[in-house]
């Protein structure tokens, strides 16, 4: 499924944001075992498979008007969460196109690919 209404940023834009902004809400929706293999510092882990456990809490933990960046392995699961957040009033949500895999290939080769 393609989420055309979700704004995306590429991994070089993500690197620029991470280097220049401290007020980002960073969400990683991959599984815990995936995050154990590779992660980008600063991202809070909210595994999509555990959505039922954290879905109500995330709405209280995050600010709906704040810049929110969501990542997964390739960009599909993160797009799902971006869509869900947008439908709940989050106005500045961006999906990382290509996910952590693209980030590891193009920005930070020290991050393990899997």
C-alpha positions in Angstrom: 0.0 0.0 0.0 1.3 3.4 -0.9 0.7 6.5 1.3 0.8 9.4 -1.1 -0.5 11.9 1.3 2.3 11.4 3.8 5.2 13.9 3.5 8.5 12.1 3.1 12.1 13.2 3.7 15.1 11.4 2.2 18.0 10.2 4.4 20.2 13.2 3.6 17.4 15.5 4.8 17.1 13.4 7.9 20.9 13.7 8.6 20.6 17.5 8.3 17.7 17.6 10.6 19.4 15.4 13.2 22.5 17.6 13.1 20.7 20.8 13.4 17.5 20.3 15.4 17.0 19.2 19.0 13.3 19.6 19.1 12.4 16.6 16.9 10.1 13.7 18.0 11.9 10.7 16.6 10.0 7.4 16.3 11.3 4.0 15.2 8.5 1.4 14.5 10.7 -1.6 13.8 10.8 -4.7 16.0 13.0 -4.8 19.1 15.2 -7.5 17.4 15.7 -5.2 14.4 16.6 -2.2 16.7 19.1 -4.5 18.5 20.8 -5.1 15.1 20.9 -1.4 14.0 19.5 1.9 15.1 19.9 5.6 14.7 20.6 7.4 18.0 17.8 9.4 19.4 14.9 7.4 18.0 12.3 6.1 20.5 11.3 2.5 19.8 7.6 1.8 19.3 7.3 -1.6 17.6 4.4 -1.6 15.2 3.6 -5.2 16.2 3.0 -3.8 19.8 0.7 -1.0 18.6 -2.2 -2.1 20.9 0.1 -1.7 23.9 1.3 1.8 23.2 -1.1 3.5 20.8 -3.0 5.5 23.4 0.1 6.4 25.4 2.0 7.8 22.3 -0.8 10.3 21.8 -0.2 11.6 25.4 3.6 11.4 25.2 4.0 13.3 21.9 3.0 16.8 21.0 0.7 16.9 17.9 2.2 20.1 16.6 5.9 19.2 17.0 8.0 18.0 14.1 7.8 14.2 14.1 10.0 11.9 12.1 9.2 8.2 11.7 11.5 5.5 10.5 11.4 1.7 9.9 13.5 -0.6 7.8 12.4 0.5 4.3 9.7 3.1 4.8 6.5 1.1 4.7 5.6 0.5 8.3 6.7 4.0 9.2 4.3 5.3 6.6 1.5 3.4 8.3 2.2 5.2 11.6 2.5 8.5 9.9 -0.9 8.1 8.4 -2.3 7.1 11.8 -0.7 10.1 13.6 -1.9 12.4 10.9 -5.5 11.2 11.3 -5.2 12.0 15.0 -4.3 15.6 14.4 -0.5 15.5 14.1 0.3 18.3 11.7 4.1 17.9 11.1 4.7 14.2 10.5 7.4 13.0 8.0 8.2 9.5 6.9 11.8 8.6 6.2 11.9 7.3 2.6 14.0 4.2 2.3 14.2 3.8 6.1 17.2 2.9 8.1 18.5 0.7 5.3 18.9 3.8 3.0 20.3 5.7 5.9 23.0 3.1 6.5 23.8 2.9 2.8 23.9 6.7 2.1 24.6 8.5 5.3 26.2 6.3 8.1 28.0 3.2 6.9 28.7 2.3 10.6 25.0 1.3 11.0 24.7 -2.4 10.3 22.5 -3.4 7.3 20.3 -6.4 7.6 
